[in-house]
Amino acid sequence: MKEIKIKVSGRAFLIEKPDSVLIPLALARASCGFPSPADDYIESVIDLNQELIRHPFATFLVRATGDSMIDAGIQHETVLIVDRAIETKPGDIVIARIGDEMCVKELFIDDAGRVLLLPKNENYKPIEITEDMDFEIWGKVVCSINKH
């Protein structure tokens, strides 16, 4: 294994980069409509690091808490893959820091230029970002992993 030094929020961490684990990819596709017959062989293998992570040194995982994003498919304990190297735009699901708190919300900019962080649960209100707030977008959520 190779050691990698990463920096998150000003703190340095030394982590071991695991060797790639290849997972079989079945040739058959799983229909979301009517079921189709399954094939009995493997098409290829997938390395999830290559499939899901474009910028390894700018990517981190974070576990979501709460239920403010359930309508976006992000549940309590969902693991989020976050890429800090991708430029974010309105409509993206982002990890944002407000003061010392981190949150996951949809980035929205209205016609007046106001920046809002939108929850995806009608029980929560948007957060308006003002100039006096200590605010930073940490990265774009590129994938969510739910256990069922």
C-alpha positions as CSV (number, residue, x, y, z in Angstrom):
1,M,0.0,0.0,0.0
2,K,1.1,3.5,-0.7
3,E,0.8,6.3,1.9
4,I,-0.8,9.6,0.8
5,K,-0.8,12.9,2.7
6,I,-4.1,14.8,2.4
7,K,-5.2,18.1,3.9
8,V,-8.7,18.7,5.1
9,S,-9.8,22.0,6.7
10,G,-6.1,22.9,7.4
11,R,-5.4,19.6,9.1
12,A,-3.0,17.1,7.6
13,F,-3.8,13.4,7.5
14,L,-1.6,10.5,6.4
15,I,-3.7,7.7,4.9
16,E,-2.9,4.4,3.2
17,K,-4.1,4.1,-0.3
18,P,-5.5,0.6,-0.7
19,D,-4.7,-1.5,-3.7
20,S,-7.6,-1.5,-6.1
21,V,-10.3,-4.0,-5.6
22,L,-12.0,-5.1,-8.8
23,I,-15.7,-6.0,-8.6
24,P,-17.5,-8.1,-11.3
25,L,-19.9,-6.3,-13.5
26,A,-22.7,-8.6,-14.8
27,L,-23.5,-8.4,-18.5
28,A,-27.2,-8.4,-17.7
29,R,-28.9,-5.0,-16.9
30,A,-31.4,-4.7,-14.1
31,S,-34.6,-3.2,-15.4
32,C,-36.4,-0.5,-13.4
33,G,-39.6,-1.4,-15.4
34,F,-40.5,-4.9,-16.4
35,P,-38.0,-7.6,-15.5
36,S,-35.8,-9.0,-18.3
37,P,-34.1,-12.5,-18.3
38,A,-30.8,-12.6,-16.6
39,D,-27.6,-13.7,-18.3
40,D,-25.2,-16.0,-16.6
41,Y,-21.9,-14.5,-17.2
42,I,-19.7,-11.5,-16.3
43,E,-19.1,-8.7,-18.8
44,S,-16.0,-7.2,-17.1
45,V,-14.8,-5.9,-13.8
46,I,-15.1,-2.4,-12.3
47,D,-12.7,-0.6,-10.1
48,L,-15.0,1.6,-8.0
49,N,-12.2,4.1,-7.5
50,Q,-11.9,4.6,-11.2
51,E,-15.7,4.6,-11.7
52,L,-16.6,7.0,-8.9
53,I,-13.6,9.2,-8.2
54,R,-12.2,11.6,-10.8
55,H,-9.9,13.6,-8.6
56,P,-8.5,11.2,-5.9
57,F,-6.5,13.8,-4.0
58,A,-9.5,16.2,-3.9
59,T,-12.1,13.7,-3.0
60,F,-13.4,12.7,0.4
61,L,-16.2,10.7,2.0
62,V,-18.7,12.1,4.5
63,R,-21.6,10.5,6.2
64,A,-24.9,12.4,6.1
65,T,-27.0,12.9,9.3
66,G,-30.5,13.9,9.6
67,D,-33.4,14.0,7.1
68,S,-33.3,17.4,5.4
69,M,-32.2,15.8,2.1
70,I,-34.4,12.7,1.9
71,D,-36.3,13.9,-1.2
72,A,-32.9,13.9,-3.0
73,G,-32.3,10.3,-1.9
74,I,-29.9,11.3,0.9
75,Q,-30.9,9.6,4.1
76,H,-29.5,9.5,7.6
77,E,-26.2,7.6,7.4
78,T,-25.9,7.9,3.6
79,V,-22.2,8.0,2.6
80,L,-21.5,10.9,0.2
81,I,-18.6,11.0,-2.2
82,V,-17.5,14.7,-2.4
83,D,-15.2,16.2,-5.0
84,R,-13.5,19.5,-4.1
85,A,-12.0,19.9,-7.6
86,I,-15.2,20.2,-9.4
87,E,-16.6,23.7,-9.8
88,T,-20.0,23.9,-8.3
89,K,-23.0,25.6,-10.0
90,P,-26.6,26.2,-9.0
91,G,-28.6,23.0,-8.8
92,D,-25.6,21.0,-7.5
93,I,-25.8,19.1,-4.2
94,V,-22.9,20.5,-2.1
95,I,-21.2,20.2,1.2
96,A,-21.0,23.6,2.7
97,R,-19.4,25.0,5.9
98,I,-21.3,27.7,7.8
99,G,-19.1,28.7,10.7
100,D,-18.0,25.4,12.4
101,E,-21.0,23.4,11.0
102,M,-21.1,21.3,7.9
103,C,-24.2,20.7,5.9
104,V,-25.4,19.1,2.7
105,K,-27.9,21.1,0.6
106,E,-28.7,22.1,-2.9
107,L,-26.9,25.2,-4.1
108,F,-29.3,27.8,-5.4
109,I,-28.8,31.4,-6.6
110,D,-31.9,33.5,-7.3
111,D,-32.5,36.2,-9.8
112,A,-31.4,38.8,-7.3
113,G,-28.0,37.1,-6.8
114,R,-28.9,35.8,-3.3
115,V,-27.2,32.5,-2.4
116,L,-29.5,29.9,-0.8
117,L,-28.9,26.4,0.4
118,L,-32.0,24.4,-0.2
119,P,-33.1,21.4,1.8
120,K,-34.9,18.6,0.0
121,N,-37.5,18.0,2.7
122,E,-40.6,20.3,3.0
123,N,-40.2,20.3,6.8
124,Y,-37.0,22.5,6.5
125,K,-36.5,26.0,5.4
126,P,-33.8,27.3,3.0
127,I,-30.7,28.8,4.5
128,E,-29.9,32.3,3.0
129,I,-26.2,33.0,2.9
130,T,-25.4,36.6,3.8
131,E,-22.1,38.5,3.4
132,D,-21.5,38.5,7.2
133,M,-21.6,34.7,7.4
134,D,-18.4,32.6,7.5
135,F,-19.3,30.4,4.6
136,E,-17.5,28.1,2.2
137,I,-18.5,25.4,-0.3
138,W,-16.4,22.4,0.4
139,G,-17.3,20.4,-2.6
140,K,-19.8,18.8,-4.9
141,V,-21.6,15.6,-4.0
142,V,-20.9,13.3,-6.9
143,C,-22.4,10.1,-5.5
144,S,-24.4,8.9,-2.6
145,I,-24.3,5.4,-1.2
146,N,-27.3,4.1,0.8
147,K,-27.5,0.8,2.6
148,H,-31.0,-0.7,2.4
